[in-house]
Amino acid sequence: MPKDVQKDYILALRYDNVMKKRRELKTLLWLVVLFIVSIIVHSAVHKFFKIEEPFFFLLALLFALAFAFVLLYIVIRFIIKRIRKRVR
């Protein structure tokens, strides 16, 4: 393979990796924002209407669980990549 084609291929792979990491970080950020918003809405409904409303509470729990799973996925994938690099 010619050197300039190989260099372009490596740059494309690096760009792809950067975009994947950026997408993962955006996902984590959105999950945190949605978690906070659902907690605030749950508290506001409880404060203004004096009723215990479970929908936004459960939504907050789901966002927290999704955050934990996505974070765990990112960490496990990172560890697997490190192990594969050491084996080579």
C-alpha positions in Angstrom: 0.0 0.0 0.0 1.4 3.4 -0.9 2.5 5.6 2.0 0.1 8.4 1.4 -2.9 6.0 1.2 -1.7 4.3 4.4 -1.4 7.7 6.1 -4.9 8.7 5.0 -6.2 5.4 6.3 -4.6 5.9 9.7 -6.0 9.4 9.9 -9.5 8.2 9.0 -9.2 5.6 11.8 -8.1 8.2 14.3 -11.0 10.5 13.2 -13.5 7.6 13.6 -12.2 6.9 17.1 -12.4 10.5 18.1 -16.0 10.7 16.8 -17.0 7.6 18.7 -15.5 9.0 21.9 -17.3 12.3 21.3 -20.6 10.5 20.8 -20.2 8.5 24.0 -19.4 11.6 26.0 -22.5 13.4 24.5 -24.6 10.4 25.4 -23.3 10.5 29.0 -23.9 14.3 29.2 -27.5 14.0 27.9 -28.2 11.3 30.4 -27.0 13.5 33.2 -29.0 16.4 32.0 -32.2 14.4 31.6 -31.7 12.9 35.0 -31.4 16.4 36.6 -34.4 17.7 34.7 -36.6 14.8 35.7 -35.6 15.2 39.3 -36.4 18.9 39.2 -39.8 18.3 37.5 -40.6 15.6 40.0 -39.8 17.9 42.9 -41.7 20.8 41.3 -44.8 18.7 40.8 -44.6 17.5 44.4 -44.1 21.0 45.8 -46.8 22.8 43.8 -49.5 20.1 43.6 -48.8 18.3 46.9 -49.0 14.9 45.2 -46.4 12.2 45.0 -46.1 11.6 41.3 -44.1 8.5 40.3 -43.6 9.1 36.5 -40.7 11.6 36.7 -39.2 9.7 39.7 -39.1 6.5 37.7 -37.8 8.4 34.7 -34.9 9.7 36.8 -34.1 6.2 38.0 -34.1 5.0 34.4 -31.8 7.8 33.3 -29.5 7.0 36.3 -29.4 3.3 35.3 -28.8 4.1 31.7 -25.9 6.4 32.7 -24.4 3.6 34.8 -24.7 1.1 32.0 -23.2 3.4 29.4 -20.3 4.3 31.7 -19.7 0.6 32.5 -19.8 -0.2 28.7 -17.2 2.5 28.0 -14.9 1.4 30.8 -15.1 -2.3 29.8 -14.4 -1.5 26.2 -11.4 0.7 27.2 -10.0 -2.2 29.3 -10.5 -4.7 26.5 -8.7 -2.4 24.1 -5.7 -2.0 26.5 -5.5 -5.8 26.9 -5.6 -6.3 23.2 -2.7 -3.8 22.7 -0.6 -5.6 25.3 -1.2 -9.0 23.7 0.1 -7.8 20.3 
